[in-house]
Amino acid sequence: MRKLVLLASLCATVYGRDLLSTASDWEWRGTVLRGRSVQIRGVTGDIHAVASASGQVEVSARIHDQGEVDMHVTDGGSGVTVCAVRKGAAMCADNPLAAPGSRVDYEVRVPAGVHLVARTVNGGIAVESLTSDVSAETVNGAVEISTTGTAQAKTVNGSIRACLLKPFWKKSPEFSAVNGGISVNIPKNVTAGVRAETRNGRIVSQVSNFRGTETEHTLDGTIGRGGGGGAGNGLVIRTINGTIELKQPF
């Protein structure tokens, strides 16, 4: 427990910010069962998420150019999807794209056990201190995540900073970028495989009990008593242009 608190404190230093503002143009709240998901589908705009204290999913949106945008919430078999669409579009599946030039920034509160899926094209994604799995994807923007669940993140033009607060995962945490560095913090007592590679950058590893192959551009092996790198619950990190940092608390 002390190690988890130490790592959480480290991540708070890295990721701590006033994510949620008081201003919003649209709000929705509802119950999403554990094991299901809340998906935020954006095009232009940021997505910020923190833990929910109410037990419900709470979404608020700051809409720029309101006359061109409708907000939709779709309840499907796997969970709830929230998106902004062109004025008059029936639902997210019909046309998830807002009008050209419009921007919608989302602020989300996520209950424990509810999988967050955050997707945008032009914008950053910041997820702080969740107790659930997180999937984050953007094209032009940075991604920041701290959670006790599994985390997966992708970006093309931007950096990734992730803090995995527990030493075991249901599926492999995976992080990939094209033009950007990746920094991952893991607990001291992690037991897992690890595979990291960068083409135009370097690997900076500060983990203990690593066994395997380490070069300037690759890291492939095990931490603790883990299995093969990238297999099972193994950690996978890839970028083309950027430095990869893998850290543990002292």
N, C-alpha and C positions, 0 to 999 in steps of 0.2 A: 504493500500500500504506500509506503514511504517513497519508493521509486516512482510509482505512478503520480504521486503528488508533485515530486520533483520535476518530472517530465511535463506535467500539466502547467507548472509554474514557468518552465522554460518556454513552453508554447504560448503562454499568455503574454510573455515578454515579446515574442516574435509576432504574434497575431492580434494581440489585444488592441481593440479600437472601439469606438462608439459606432457600431454597425447600423443600428436602427435609429432612424430619425422620426420625428413626430409628424412630419408632413406626408400626406398621401392623398391621391385622387380616387383611389378605388381600394376596397377591402373585401376580403372573404375569410371566413373561418368555418371549419367543419371537422368532423371526426374521421380519422383514417386509422384503420386497425393496424396493430403491429404486424410486421411482415409484408404490408402493402407499401406503396410508394406515393410520394407527391413529386410530380414532375413539373418543373418550371421551364417553359420553352420561350426563349427570348430571341430577338434578332439584333437589335441595337440597344444596349443598356447593361447595367451591372446587376448581379444577383448577390445578395447578402443573406446569410442564414445563421441563426443561432438556435439554441435549444428552447423549446416551448415549456413554460411553467404551468400552462393551463391544461395540458393533456390533449389539446387540439392543434391542428395545423392552422396557422394564421398567416395570411398572405396580404401584403399591402403593396400598392404600385404607385409610383410617381409617373404620371403620363405627361409627356411633352407632346404638343400638337393633338389635344384631346379630340378635336372634331373629326379626325381621320381614323380613330381607333375604337374598336369594341373589345371588351374583355370577356373571355369565356372560361368556364370551368367544366370539364368533362369527367364524369365518374365512370371509369371502365372497370374491367375485371381485376386488373392488377393494382388499381389505385386511381388517384386524381391527377388530372393534367390541367395546368393553368397556362393560358397564353393570351397574347394580344393579336387580333386579326384586323384586316382591313375592314373599314366600316361596311356593315351589311353582310359579311361572311357568316355562315351559319355556325361553324364550330372550328376547333383547332385543326381537325383533319382536312377541312376544306381549303383553308388558306392560313397557315400559321404565320404568315409574313405581315407585319404592319405596313402602313403606308411608307413610301420612300421618304427618308428624312426624319421620321418620327422616332422617338426614343421612349422606352419604358424601363424604369429601374425598379427591381423587385426587392422586397424585404420579407424574409420568411422565418417563421418560428416552427421548428420541427420537433415533435414528441419523440421520446425514446422508442427505438425499434421500428420507426418509419423510415424507409429508404428514401433519401433525397436524390433526385436526378435533376441536375441544373445544367441547362444548355443555353448558350447564347452564341452569337457570331462576332459582334463587335462590342466587347465589354469584358470586365473582369468578374471573377467569381471568388467570393470570400466566405468560408464556412468555419464557424468557430464553436468548439467545445460541444459537438454533437455526440449522442450516444446511439448512433445508428450508422448504417452503411451509406456511403456517399459516392455518387458518380458525377463528375463535373467535366464539361467539355466546352471549349470556346475556340475561336479561330484567331482573333486579334485581342489578346488580353492575358493578364496574369491570373493564376489560380492559387488560392491559399486554403488549406484544409487542416483542421484538427478534429479528430474524432476517436472514439473508442471502437468503432466498427471498421469494416474494410473500406479502403479509399481507392478510387480509380480516377485519374485525371488525364486529360489531353488538351494540348494547345498547340497552335502552329507558331504564332508570333507572340511570345510571352514566356515568363518564367513560371515555375511551379515550386511552391513551398508546402510541404506536408508534414504533419505531426501525427504519428500513429500512437495513440495513448495506451493501447493494450498490446501484449507481446504475442498474441495469436489471432488468426483471422480465419473466417469461413472460406474465403477464396483469396487468391493472390492479389495483394495491392499492386497496382500497375500505374506507372507515371510515364508519359511520353510527351516530348516537345520536338519541334523542328528548329526554331530559332529562339533559344532561351535556355537558361540554366535550370537545374533541378536540385532542390535541397530537401532531404528527408530526415526527420528525427524519429528514432525508434527507441523503445524502452531498453534498459540494460539487460534484461533477462530474456530477450528474444531468442527463440529457437526456430530457425527457418533457413531455407535456401535464399540466395541472393544472386541476381544477375544484373549488371549495370554496364552500359556501353555508351560512348560518345565518339563521334567521328572527328569533330573539330573542337576539342576541348580537353579536359583532363578529369580524372577521378580523384577525389579527395575523400579518403575513408578514415573515419575516426571511431571504428567499432572494435570491440574486444572479441576474443575467441573466434576470429575468422580463420577458416581453413579453405584453401583453394588457390586460384590463380589471380594475381593482381598485376595489371600493367597500367601505363599512363592513361589508356583509353578503355580498359575493360576490367571488370571485377566479376568473378564467377566462382561460386563456392558455397560455403555454409557458415552461418553464424550460430554459435552454440552447438546443439546437437541436430541441426536442421538437415533436411534432405537436399537433393540436388538443386542447384540454382535455377530459379524460375519455375520449379515444379511444385505441385501441391499448394501449400500456403506460402510459397516463396515470393520474395519481393523482386519486382521487375522494374527497371528504370532505364529509359532510353532517351537520348537526345542526339541531334546531329550537330548543331552549333551551340555549344554551351558546356559549362562545367557541371559535374555531378558531385554533390556533397552528401555523404551518408554519415549521420552523427548519432551518438548516444550520450545521455547525461553522465557526468562523472560520478 
